[in-house]
Amino acid sequence: MLLRRLSLLLALAWMGVLFYLSHQPALDLPMLFPGQDKLFHAGTYGLLGGLWLMAMPWNGGYRRHQVLLATLIASLYGISDEFHQSFVPGRTPEVADWLADTLGALLATTLLAILSHQVKRIARP
């Protein structure tokens, strides 16, 4: 129960951090390779999706509907973030960013669910 509450608080805090970052006119990050911004999007929204999944009841492993719900929450927040950026000077919304957000969340929540079932199987006497 404590982990669920902490995960919920961290998910909400992370959403605040993402909102703050998307409200900045531009983030000056060195370009190390093409498409790195999509990888950053996938990673940040993967974390968000994982936190939302961990805020849900575990019951010996996460279920498919929980994975989809956590991914949906992260994806919808990604849409709102892209919309928000349309009002920030120097920022532009991109569908590709939202797709990277959603894919990152889906990948992270799916891996977390698989790991949760592995833990259940290992812990079984």
C-alpha positions as CSV (number, residue, x, y, z in Angstrom):
1,M,0.0,0.0,0.0
2,L,2.9,2.4,0.8
3,L,4.5,1.7,-2.5
4,R,1.3,2.4,-4.4
5,R,0.8,5.7,-2.6
6,L,4.5,6.7,-3.1
7,S,4.2,5.7,-6.8
8,L,1.1,7.9,-7.2
9,L,2.8,10.9,-5.6
10,L,5.9,10.4,-7.8
11,A,3.7,10.1,-10.9
12,L,2.0,13.4,-10.1
13,A,5.3,15.0,-9.3
14,W,6.8,13.7,-12.5
15,M,3.9,15.2,-14.4
16,G,4.7,18.5,-12.8
17,V,8.3,18.3,-13.9
18,L,7.3,17.4,-17.4
19,F,4.9,20.4,-17.5
20,Y,7.6,22.7,-16.2
21,L,10.1,21.4,-18.8
22,S,7.6,21.7,-21.7
23,H,6.9,25.3,-20.6
24,Q,10.5,26.4,-21.2
25,P,11.0,28.2,-24.6
26,A,13.8,25.7,-25.5
27,L,15.9,23.1,-23.9
28,D,19.5,23.4,-25.0
29,L,20.7,19.8,-25.1
30,P,23.7,18.8,-27.2
31,M,22.6,16.7,-30.2
32,L,24.6,13.4,-29.8
33,F,22.7,11.4,-32.5
34,P,19.7,11.8,-34.8
35,G,16.4,11.2,-33.1
36,Q,17.7,11.5,-29.5
37,D,14.8,13.7,-28.6
38,K,12.4,10.8,-29.4
39,L,14.5,8.6,-27.1
40,F,14.2,11.2,-24.4
41,H,10.5,11.4,-24.9
42,A,10.2,7.6,-24.7
43,G,12.3,7.4,-21.5
44,T,10.5,10.2,-19.7
45,Y,7.0,8.9,-20.5
46,G,8.2,5.3,-19.9
47,L,9.0,6.4,-16.4
48,L,5.6,8.1,-16.1
49,G,3.8,5.0,-17.3
50,G,5.7,2.8,-14.9
51,L,4.9,5.0,-12.0
52,W,1.2,4.9,-12.9
53,L,1.3,1.1,-13.2
54,M,3.0,0.8,-9.8
55,A,0.3,3.0,-8.3
56,M,-2.2,0.3,-9.2
57,P,-3.0,-2.9,-7.1
58,W,-0.4,-5.5,-7.6
59,N,-2.3,-8.7,-6.7
60,G,0.7,-11.0,-7.5
61,G,1.4,-9.4,-10.9
62,Y,0.0,-6.6,-13.1
63,R,-2.7,-7.4,-15.5
64,R,-3.1,-6.4,-19.2
65,H,-5.9,-3.9,-18.4
66,Q,-3.6,-2.2,-15.9
67,V,-0.8,-2.0,-18.4
68,L,-3.2,-0.5,-20.9
69,L,-4.6,2.0,-18.4
70,A,-1.2,3.2,-17.2
71,T,-0.1,3.6,-20.9
72,L,-3.3,5.4,-21.7
73,I,-2.8,7.9,-18.8
74,A,0.7,8.6,-19.9
75,S,-0.3,8.9,-23.6
76,L,-3.1,11.3,-22.8
77,Y,-0.7,13.4,-20.7
78,G,1.6,13.3,-23.7
79,I,-1.2,14.7,-25.9
80,S,-1.9,17.5,-23.3
81,D,1.8,18.2,-23.2
82,E,2.1,18.6,-26.9
83,F,-1.0,20.8,-26.9
84,H,0.5,22.9,-24.1
85,Q,3.7,23.4,-26.2
86,S,1.6,25.0,-28.9
87,F,1.2,28.0,-26.6
88,V,4.9,28.3,-25.6
89,P,7.1,30.5,-27.8
90,G,9.9,28.6,-29.4
91,R,8.1,25.2,-28.9
92,T,6.0,23.3,-31.4
93,P,3.8,20.3,-30.9
94,E,4.8,17.1,-32.8
95,V,2.8,14.0,-33.4
96,A,6.1,12.0,-33.5
97,D,6.9,13.2,-30.0
98,W,3.5,12.0,-28.8
99,L,4.0,8.6,-30.5
100,A,7.4,8.3,-28.8
101,D,5.7,9.2,-25.5
102,T,3.1,6.5,-26.0
103,L,5.6,3.8,-27.2
104,G,7.9,4.5,-24.3
105,A,5.0,4.2,-21.8
106,L,3.8,1.0,-23.4
107,L,7.3,-0.6,-23.5
108,A,8.0,0.3,-19.8
109,T,4.6,-0.8,-18.5
110,T,4.8,-4.1,-20.5
111,L,8.3,-4.8,-19.2
112,L,7.2,-4.0,-15.6
113,A,4.2,-6.3,-15.9
114,I,6.4,-9.1,-17.2
115,L,8.9,-8.6,-14.4
116,S,6.0,-8.6,-11.8
117,H,4.9,-12.0,-13.0
118,Q,8.5,-13.3,-12.9
119,V,8.8,-12.1,-9.3
120,K,5.5,-13.8,-8.5
121,R,6.8,-17.1,-10.0
122,I,10.1,-16.9,-8.2
123,A,8.5,-16.0,-4.9
124,R,6.1,-18.9,-5.0
125,P,7.1,-21.6,-2.5
